Amino acid sequence: MNLTRNQMIAITLAVLGVLAGSATQLTDLFGPNVAKTMVTASSLVQTILAGILAALTGQTAQVKDVLAMPGVEKITVNAAANQTLSAIAVDPKVDKIAPAQGDITAVTETAKGG
């Protein structure tokens, strides 16, 4: 099984969540001082990683992740696309994505925010 970066972060968040919520068990296992440190550190790292994951799972990042997947030849974007997707579709620096032939004007206008 190949885990993506985002899946690994999500699994780490789950483990940190368990640690952060296990003060009683950690106290029994390691004592109160170590348990308090583990819970505090887990909570802090969990919050930081959650913020990072939020940025990494935005729509722009998702589209670029799909474009980077093996087996994806091209994504065609039509006039129904939102501004974020349209902007990626008309960006000449991004490969494997473009507006649909009949929707180039509409996608370009949407990308501009119009």
C-alpha positions as CSV (number, residue, x, y, z in Angstrom):
1,M,0.0,0.0,0.0
2,N,1.3,3.4,-1.0
3,L,0.3,6.2,1.4
4,T,0.3,9.7,0.2
5,R,1.8,12.6,2.1
6,N,-1.6,13.7,3.3
7,Q,-2.6,10.3,4.4
8,M,0.6,10.0,6.5
9,I,-0.1,13.4,8.1
10,A,-3.7,12.3,8.9
11,I,-2.4,9.0,10.5
12,T,0.1,11.0,12.5
13,L,-2.8,13.3,13.6
14,A,-4.8,10.3,14.7
15,V,-1.9,8.9,16.8
16,L,-1.3,12.3,18.3
17,G,-5.0,12.6,19.1
18,V,-4.9,9.3,21.0
19,L,-1.8,10.4,22.9
20,A,-3.3,13.8,23.7
21,G,-6.5,12.2,25.1
22,S,-4.7,9.4,27.1
23,A,-3.4,11.3,30.1
24,T,-4.6,8.7,32.6
25,Q,-3.1,5.8,30.7
26,L,0.1,7.6,30.1
27,T,0.4,8.5,33.8
28,D,0.0,4.9,34.7
29,L,2.7,3.9,32.2
30,F,5.2,6.7,32.5
31,G,4.4,8.7,35.6
32,P,2.8,12.2,35.9
33,N,5.7,14.3,34.7
34,V,6.4,12.3,31.5
35,A,2.7,11.9,30.8
36,K,2.1,15.7,31.1
37,T,4.9,16.4,28.7
38,M,3.7,13.8,26.2
39,V,0.1,15.1,26.3
40,T,1.3,18.7,25.9
41,A,3.7,17.9,23.1
42,S,1.2,15.7,21.3
43,S,-1.5,18.5,21.5
44,L,0.9,21.1,20.2
45,V,2.3,19.0,17.3
46,Q,-1.3,17.9,16.4
47,T,-2.4,21.5,16.1
48,I,0.5,22.4,13.9
49,L,0.1,19.4,11.6
50,A,-3.7,20.1,11.3
51,G,-2.9,23.6,10.1
52,I,-0.4,22.2,7.6
53,L,-2.9,19.5,6.4
54,A,-5.5,22.2,5.9
55,A,-3.2,24.0,3.5
56,L,-2.1,20.8,1.7
57,T,-5.7,19.7,1.1
58,G,-7.0,22.8,-0.5
59,Q,-8.6,22.6,-4.0
60,T,-5.5,23.9,-5.7
61,A,-3.3,21.4,-4.0
62,Q,-5.7,18.6,-4.8
63,V,-5.8,19.4,-8.5
64,K,-2.1,19.6,-8.7
65,D,-1.8,16.2,-6.8
66,V,-4.1,14.6,-9.3
67,L,-2.1,16.1,-12.2
68,A,1.0,14.6,-10.8
69,M,-0.5,11.1,-10.5
70,P,0.8,8.5,-12.9
71,G,-1.8,7.6,-15.5
72,V,-3.3,11.1,-15.7
73,E,-2.8,12.4,-19.2
74,K,-4.9,15.5,-19.3
75,I,-7.7,17.2,-17.4
76,T,-10.2,19.2,-19.4
77,V,-12.0,22.1,-17.7
78,N,-15.3,23.3,-18.9
79,A,-17.3,26.5,-18.3
80,A,-18.8,25.2,-15.0
81,A,-15.4,25.3,-13.3
82,N,-14.9,27.7,-10.4
83,Q,-12.2,30.4,-10.3
84,T,-9.6,28.2,-8.6
85,L,-9.9,25.4,-11.1
86,S,-10.1,27.8,-14.0
87,A,-7.0,29.7,-12.9
88,I,-5.0,26.4,-12.9
89,A,-6.5,25.4,-16.3
90,V,-5.3,28.6,-18.0
91,D,-1.9,28.8,-16.3
92,P,0.7,28.1,-19.0
93,K,3.2,26.8,-16.4
94,V,0.9,23.9,-15.4
95,D,1.0,20.9,-17.7
96,K,-1.8,18.3,-18.4
97,I,-4.7,20.7,-17.7
98,A,-6.5,23.0,-20.1
99,P,-9.9,24.6,-20.9
100,A,-12.2,22.6,-23.0
101,Q,-12.0,23.7,-26.7
102,G,-15.4,25.4,-26.7
103,D,-15.1,26.9,-23.2
104,I,-11.7,28.7,-23.5
105,T,-13.2,32.2,-23.2
106,A,-15.6,31.3,-20.3
107,V,-12.8,29.5,-18.4
108,T,-10.4,32.4,-18.9
109,E,-13.0,34.9,-17.7
110,T,-13.8,32.8,-14.7
111,A,-10.0,32.6,-13.9
112,K,-9.8,36.4,-14.0
113,G,-12.7,36.6,-11.5
114,G,-15.3,37.8,-14.0
